[in-house]
């Protein structure tokens, strides 16, 4: 803006020179010798008239400068406001909810690497969600417990109130773009054939805070703690608290999550469903919605077929 204002005053100075060229004194210099003689013998009234003309010209130029600078400042302010809007930051929404709308919108995805969730979809299958019931279904590949070079297939299902997330950064995920509430699937490395109840909490924390993980899209989460961990049959349910960086503000936002983990028979990897919301929304009712989603989670061996188990190739441009 300083450059523009400087340029304006250069233009203004040029305008002043032009005005000087058309001032009465200039016209007098171009007149005949008789006019020149008259110009050198101004009476008192003539001096007052010339001063008035000069003052009027200066007032006009001053008004022009103030008007132009005011217009430039208004334009700059409008452009700045538009830039904030286009970046996806809604200040009022941030102050109200403690988060930003669409924290992983298209603009936020630009230049980012795809998070590594460990999910491998089976070739020939698709992720689906019934819009009426909210049931989500996907078939994934896991390492075989007997031979890690081979795959075994598992069918994963859960109920979600949120629509399937679209975009190259998502594997199996549902989310609310307005609130940031969501749920996603992830698969851990092999567990060395440990029982689910024998795996330490640190194993799950390390997966959730991994620098290439889903929660680390804008920076690794901090202060992650597992507050509660219980085993219900073949599933382990954990309550987790942590903080993540917001996309537009780069401020830490406290979040809470509930995690369901299981090891499908025939595999040596843990399949996890992670559902989370901001701490503010958690207290306002999101916990109940998330708990319903977590309790609906199932991961079981897929029916045996003659089809070969191959990983599905995913084209980012088709997502």
N, C-alpha and C positions, 0 to 999 in steps of 0.2 A: 504494500500500500504506500510505503514511503516513496518508492520509485515512481508510482503513479502521481502522487501529490507533487513530487519534484518536477516531473514532466509537465504537470499542469501549470506550475508557476513559470516555467520556461516559456510555455505557450502564452501565458498571461503577459509576460514581459514583452514578447513579440507583439501582442495585441496592443500594448501600451505604446510601442514605437509607431505602430500603424496609426493609432489615434493621434499621436503627436504630429504625424505627417499631414493630417487633415485639420489640425488646430488652426485658429485664425492667424496666429503668428506665422505659420508656415505659408499660408496662402498669401500673407503680406509680403514675404520674401520673393514670391514668384510674380508679384504685381509690377506695375510700371514704376518709373522713378518718382512720379508724383505721389503714387501710393506709398512708396518707401518713405518719402518726406513726411507724409501724414502719419505714418507709423511711428516715426521718431518723435512726434509731438503729441503723444497721447495726452488727453486731458484727464482729470481725476475720474470722471465718469467712465472713461475708457478703461482705466486700470481696474476699477471695480468690476466692470463687465468681464474682463479677461480672467480675473481671479475667480469669478463666479463660474465661468466656463470650465476652468481647470478643476475647481472643486467638484463640479457636477460630474466631470469625466472620471475623477478619482472615486467618487461615491458609486458610480455605475460599475466600475471595475471591481470595487470591493464587494458589491452585491453579487456580481458574477462569480467571484472567487468563493464566497461563502456558500452560494447555491450549489456550485459544482462540487466542492468538498463534501457538503452534506449529502449530495446524491451518491458520491463515491463511497462514503462511510456506510450509508444505508445498504448499498449494493454489496459491500464487503461483508457486512453483518449477515445479510441474507444468504450469501454464498457459504459462510461458515456454518450457519444453521442447517443449510441443505446438506453440507458435508457430514455433519453429525448424524442427520437422519439417514443418509445413504449408507453410513458405516454400520447401521443396525442398532445404534445405541439409543434407547428411549429412556431419557433421564428420569422422567416421572415413574415409569415402570420399574426402573432399577431401584429407586428409593422406596417404592412401595413393596416390591417383592424380594429385594435382595439379589436379583438376578437380571439377566437381559433376555429379551425375546429372541427366539431363534438363535441360541448360542452356537449352533453349528449350521448356519445358513450357507448358501452357495458362496457368498463373499468370504465367509470365515474359512471355507474349505480350500480356497485358492492357495496354491503353493505349499499345501500341507501333505505329508506322507500319510498313507492309509494306516490307521492303528492296527496293531497285530492282536487279534483276539484268539488266535489258534483254531478258529472255525474253518473246516474244510467241507464244503457242500459236495454231496454225491452227484456225479454226472448223471444227467437225465431227470433230476429232481428240481423242484422250485420251492421257494419259500412262499407260503400262503397264509392268509388271514381271512377268516369269515367276518365280514363287516357286521353281521347281526349278532353273532355270539362272541366275537372277539377271539376265537380260537386260532392260535398260530401253530403251524406245522412245518417242520423242516427235517430233512434227512442228512445226517452228517457222517463223516468218516473219522474213525479213531484208530490208533495203533493197536494191533492185535496183542493181547497179553502174552501169548506164547511166542510170537515172532514179530518184533517191532518193525520189520521191513514190510509186513503185510498190513492190510487194513481190515477193520471190521466196521459194519454200519450200525448206526443207532438212530432211532426216531425220537425227535425232541418235540414236545408240545407244551403249551402254556396258554393262559387266557390273558389278553391285554385290552385295556380300554382305549389304548392309543393306537394310531395307525402305524403300519409298517414304514420305517424310515427309508427314504430313497437317496441314493448318492453313492459315490465310489468309496466313501469312508465307512459305510455301514455293511455289516455282515447280516446277522440275524438280530434285528433291533426294532423296537417300537418306541415312539416318543411323542410328546406334546411339544410342538415347536414354540408355542406361546409361553409355557410355564417352565420348560426344561425338565419336567418329570419324564422318566423313561425307564426302559428295561432292555438289556442286551445279553446275548449269549457269549460265553467264552469257554475255551478248552485249555487246560493246563498241560505242562510237560508231564512225562511219566512220573509216577509216584513210587517207583521201586517196589511195587506190589504191597504197599502198606494198606491197612484197613482205613476206611474213611475216618473213624474215630481216633486213629493213632497219628493222623497228620497234624503237625503243630499249626497253630494260628499264623505263625510267621510265614508259612508256605503260601497261604492265601493272601496275606498282606503283600508279599513280594510280587505276586501276580497282579494284584490290583494297582500297585504303585509303579509298575514297570514303566520305564521311560518311553516305551513304544506302545503302551497299553491305551485302552479306550479313554480312561480318565486323564491321560497325559497329553491330550490333543493340544492344549495351550500351555502345557507345563505340568510336571509331575505333581500329583496331589501331596498335600502335607498333613502332618498330625493324624495319620490314619491309625485308628484303634478299633479292635474288635471288642465290643462291649458285652456281647453275649453269644454263646455258641452251644447248641444242643443238637443231639442226634435223634431223628425221628425215623425209625426203620432204616431204609436205604438212603436217607437224605440227611444232610447236615445243614442246619439253619443258623445263620450268623447275622448279628446286627453290627453295622460298621459306621463310624463317624470319621469325617475327614474334611479337608478344604481343597477347593479347586480354583484355578484362575479363570476369571470371566474373560470372554473374547475381547470385548470392546474397551473395558475399563482396566484390565490386567490387575484387578483387585481380587483378594482371596474371598471366596464365598463358601461358608460352612454348608456341608451337605450330609445327609444321612442315607444309608443304604441297607437293604436287607438282601442277603445272599442265600441261595439254595444250591447245594453242591451234592453230586452223586457220582459214583463210578459204575457205569453200565457194565453188566456181566460180559466177559470176553475181552475187556479192555483194561488198560492200566493207566488211563488218563481220567482226570476229574472234569466233569462237565458242570459248569456253573451258570446260573441265571442270576444276574445282578440288576436289581431295581433300585432307583434312587430318586431323591428330590432335595430341594434346598431345605435347610433346617427350618426355615420359616414356614414353608408349605407343609413340611412333615408334621408340624404341630397343628396345622389348620385342617388336617384331614387326609393328607396324602398317604400317611402311614397305613390307614385302613385299606385304601385302594391297592397299595403296593403289597400288603400282606396277602390279599386275595390272589394277586398275580403269582406271588412266590409259592403259595400253597397249591396252586394249580400245576406247578412244574413237574414234568415227567420226562425221563430220558431212559429209554429201554432199547434192547437189541432189536434191530430191524429183522423182519422175516427173511429167511434164506431164499434166494432166487438164483437162477442160472446166469444172471447178468454179472458182468465183471465189475468189481469195485474200483472205480476211477474217480479222481478228483475233477470237479467241474471247473472249467475254465471260465473266468469272469471277465467280461469286456467292460471296462469303466464307462465307455461311451454309451453302453446300452442300459446303464442303471439310472 
